[in-house]
C-alpha cells in the first residue's frame, strides 16, 4: 500500500498542530478535483497540467493515509476518557488561561467554561458571559440567569439536571455582542463540550448562539419553531432570557419553544408554565 512521503507527512502534522494551538480541531474532507482519466487499455490516471496540483501518486497516497494521519494528530485530550466529568475537565485544561483572541486583553476577569450535569439530556447555550458571570465564573447567574432557572423549573427540571454554556467563554467589554472571529475561535471548545456530554437536545438561546451553531444568517422569527441537526444532536432555538427581560411579551413564544423541547425529551407538557 502507498504511504505518505515522510516530508509531506511531517508538514501536514505540523499544520494540524498549528491549527490545534489556535483552538481549531474540526477538519473536513474535500474531494480532489482536476484529475482526468486517459482512455485506452492500460491507461492511468493523470492530473491536469496545473502547477498547484500534487502528483497523482501523492494524491493517491494522501487519500489512503489521510484518515490515520488525522486520527493521530487531531486526537483531542478528552479522547478515550469514559467518565464525562473527567473528559470535560480535560477540555477545560486544554483551554487553559486562553489567549487565543483579543478578549483576554479587554478586561475579562476569568474564563466562564460551563456548568451542570455532564450526563445531561438537555443543554442550553447562550451568547457570552456578562458582568456577574465574569465575576463568579459561572454562566447565567445574573438576572437573565434567574429567568433561565425559572424556565428550567417550568419544564419540570432543576438547574443541576441540565448543562449550561455560552458560545464564547470570556466577557466582551461592555457586554457588547461577540464578534464573528471571537465566536469562531472559541466555539470549537463548545463543540467539544457538546461531544462529551452527548445531550439529546441543545437549546440555542438567542440569535448569536443560533447563527453561530447553525451557520445560518436568519432572523429569530425564521429560526424558531424548527428542529435542526447539529452533529447528530437535535437543536432548537428560542429567545435569550436577557431579551425576554426587555420584552416580557415574548415569554409566551419562548414557552412554546420549550414545550416542543419537552415533548422531544418525554417530559410532561403543561398548558402554561408554573408561576
N, C-alpha and C positions, 0 to 999 in steps of 0.2 A: 504494500500500500504506500502511496506517496506521502511524504511528510513535508512539513514546512521547512523552508530554508532557515537555518539557525539564526541568521542575522535578521530576517523578516520576523521570526518568532519573537526575538528579543525586542524589536521595535514595536510590535503590536502589544506586547506585555507592558512595556514602558508607557505606551499611550494610554492603556487601560488604567494603570496605576495613577497616571496624571489626572484622568477624569475622576477616579475614586477619591483622590485628595480634594477635588472640588466638590465632592458630595454627590457625584453623578454615578449611579450604579446600574441603571437600566439601559440596555443596548438592544437595538432592533436590527434584524437581518434585512438587507435589501438585495433583491435578486441582481445577479450580474447581467449587464446588457452589453450589446455591441459584439456578440460572438455569432459568427455565421458558420453554417455547415457547407462544406465543399461536396458537390455531387460526384458520383462515381464510386467504383469499388475501391475499398481500402482508403477512403477519404478520411481525413482527420479534421477535428475542429480547429479553425484558425481564427484569430482575433482580427477585427478590423484594424486598418493601419492608423492607429491613434497613439500619440506619444504617451498619453496618460493611462493606457491600458496595460495591465500586468500581462506577462507572457501566459499563454494558455496553460502550460504546465503548472505555473504558480497559482493561477486561478483555481485549477482543479485541486491542488494541494490545500489551498485555503478553504475550499468548500468541504473537504474531508476532515480537516483538522480543526476547523473553527470552533465546533462545539466544545471539544475538550479544552482548548485554549481559554475560551471564555468561562467555562465552568470553573477552571482552576484560578484564573487571575481575578475573576469577578465575584468570587465567593465571599459573602459578607460574614462579619464576625459572628452573627447570630445563627449561621448555617449549622444545622445538626443539633441545636440545643432544643430538647423536647419541652422543657419547662418554659412556658411563655413569659413568666415574670423574669426569669433569668435571660431569656432571649431579648426582651425589651431593655433590660439592663445593659446587654451587650451593644444594642443600638445606641443607647444613651452614652455609653463610654466611648463609642466610635465618634459620636457627635462632638464630644469634648467641650471645651470652652470655645465654641465655634467663632471663627473669624473669617468665614467664607464669603460674607457680603459686608456691605458698608454699615449695617445696623450695629455692629459691635463697637463702632466709633461714635455712635449718635445717642449715647446716653442710656442704653439698656443696662439694667442692674444685674439681671441674670437670665438664663435660658429657661423658658417655660416648656417643658418637654411634653407632658401629658399626664393624665391621672385616671385611675379607675380600675376596673376588673380586667386583668389580662386575658380572661376567658369570656369576655362579654360577647353577647349575641348582637348588641346594638352599640354603635359608635357614633358620636356626634363630633363634627369637625367645623370649627369656626374659622374666623379670619386671622386674628392676631391677638396677642396679649395686650391688655390695657394697663393703666397705672396700677390698679390693685393687683392684677396678675403678676406684673413685673416685680412688685414689692414682695408678694407671697410665694412666687414661683409655682403657681398652680393656675390652670386655665379656668375661666368663668367663676370667679369668686366675688366680683363686684355686683352691681345692681342687675346687669344682664345675666350674671351667673345665678342670682337668686331666682330670676324669672325662669331660667332654664331648669333649675331644680324643681320649680313648680310644674313645669311642663312634663318633666320626667315622672314626677309623682302622679300627675293626672293620668299618665299612661299605666299606672299600677306598678311602677318600678321605683327603685331607690337610686340615688346618685352612685352608690357603690356597685350597683348592678351593671352599669354601663362604663364605657371608656370615652374620655373627652380629650380632644386635642385641637390644635389650630394648624392652618396652612403654614404659617411661619412661627418661629419659636422665640422671637425677640420682639419687644415692643417698638414699633416705629415712633419716631419723635412726634409728639403732639397727637398721638393716636391717629395719624394720617393713614390713608389706605395703602396697603403694601404695594410696592411697585412690582412690575412683571418679573424683572430679573431676580428680585428678592424671593418671590414665590418659586421661581424655577430653581433657585439654588437650594432652598430649604425643603421643598416638597418631597424630594426623594427620601428623606428621613421619615416623613409622614407615611409615605408609601410602604416603607419597611415596617413601620409600626402596624399598619393595616395587615400586611402579610403575616406578621407574627400572631396577631390577635385572631385573625380569620373571623370577623363578625359576619353574621347573616345579613345584616343591614347596616349601611352607612347613611347618616343623615347629614347633608351639607347645609350648614346654617348661613344663609346669605349668598349674595351674588358672587363675591370674591372666591369663596370656598367652592361654589358650584362650577364657576367658569374655569377655575384652576384645575379641578379634578377631572372635569369632563372635556376640557379644551373646547368649549362651546361659548361663543360670544353672543348670548341671547338674554333678553330681559327676564326678570323673575316670573312675569306672567306666563311666559312660554316654558320656563324650566320646571315650574311646579306641576304637580299632578301626574307625573310620569315616573316610571321605573327606568333606571339606566343600569347598564352593566359596567362595573368598574373592576377590571381584572378578576372577573368571576364572582364579585360581590355585588349584591343589589344596592343601588344608591337612589335615595330620594332627596328632594330639595325642598326646603322651607325657609321662612324668614328668619333672619338673625334676631335673637332676643333684644339686642340693642335697638333694632328698628321697631320692634313691637312696643318698646317703651316710648318711642317717639310717636308711634301711630297705633294706639291700642285697638283701633277699629279692625286691624288686620289679624287680631288674635283668633277670630273665628275661622279665618282661612288657614292659619297655621294649625289649628286643631284638626281641620280636615286632612292636612298632610300627615299629622301624627296618627290619625285614625287609619290611614292607609298603611302606615308602618306597623301599627298594632295588629292589623289583620294578617299581615305577612308573617309576623312573629307568633301568631296564635294567641295573642292577648285578648282579654275581654274588652270589647269596644262599647263604651257608653255614649249616650247621645250628646252629652256635653261634659267638659272637664269639671272635676270637683273643685269647689272654691277653696 
